[in-house]
């Protein structure tokens, strides 16, 4: 079930299992992901045109996604992080809808298996 989740979201189950040892532990951390506020920080800052806060939210979310081996989400969050780091806010605004879409796939997938 966890492996199928990773396949559906474009994640790397092999990397996740090597870090977290078993599916039960992965599920535990998936619950923690649902409580992480970095996406909300990014979203709120984007809506407020606050590049600095958006960068902090994106940078934190990037690390969380990398730790969880959410590869597809991690790649797009890495892109928006670099755009925000370079103060390319207009580019970040065009990237954010893809971040939102990939994030929602992960959330929907987590909610199905928890």
N, C-alpha and C positions, 0 to 999 in steps of 0.2 A: 504494500500500500504506500509506504513512504517512497520507495523507489519509483513507483508510478507517478507520484506527485512530482518528484524531481524531473522525470522525463517530460511531464506536461508543462512545467514552467521553464524548461530549458536550463535546468540546474545540473549540477555535477554530483550525482549520488555517491560515486566512488570517493570523491574528495570529502564529502560530508561524513560518510561512514568511517573513513580513515581518521578523521578528527574526533568524531563523537562516539565511535566504537559500536553503537547499536541503534536500532530504530527507535527504541524507547527514549533514549537520550536525545535523539534528533527531535522527536515529538515534543519533548520537554522544552527544547530551545525554540521550536516553532511557536509554542505558546508565548515565550518571552518576546519573540519577534512581533507578535500581535500587540504587545504593550509598548514597543519602542516608539518614541515620539519624534524621531529624526525626520520621517517623511512628513509629518504634520508641520514641523518647523520649516521644512523646505517649502511646502505648499503655502503656508501662511506668509512666508517671506516673499515668495514669488508674487502672490496676490497684492502684497504691500509695496512691491518694487524695491525691496530691501536686499540688495546684492550680497552684502556682508553676511547677514543672517541666513540667507539662502545658501551661501557657500558653506557655512557651518553645518547646516542641516544635511546638505548633500554629502559633505565629506564624512560625516558620521554615518549616514545611511550607506555610503559606499563600503565603509569598513565592516558594518554589520552584514551586508550582502555578501561580501567576500568571505567572511568567517562562516556564513551559512552555506556557501557554495551555490548561491543563486546567480549563476553565471550570466544569464540574459539580463536580468535586472541590474546586476553589478556593472555590466558593460555600459549600459545607457546612463546609469548614475555616475559612473566614472567620467563619461563624456560631459554631462552637465556640470559636474564638479570642476572640471578643467575650464569650461566656458566661464563659470562664475569666478574662478581663480584669476582668469585673465580679464575680468570686468567686462565680459562680452554678454551683457544681460539680455540683449535682444536675441542672440543665438540661444541662450538658455531658455527664453520664453518659447522658442519654437521646438526645443528638445523636451520641455516639460510634459507635453501631452503623451509622449512615448513613455516617459518615466511613469506617469500616472497609470497608463495602460498596463505596463509590465508589473507595476506594484500591485495593481488590482488582481492580476492573474495569480500572483503569489498569495495574496490575502484570501481569495476565493478558494484556492487549492488547500491552504492550511485549514480553512473552516470546514472543508469536506472531510479531512482526515482526523480532526481532533474531536 
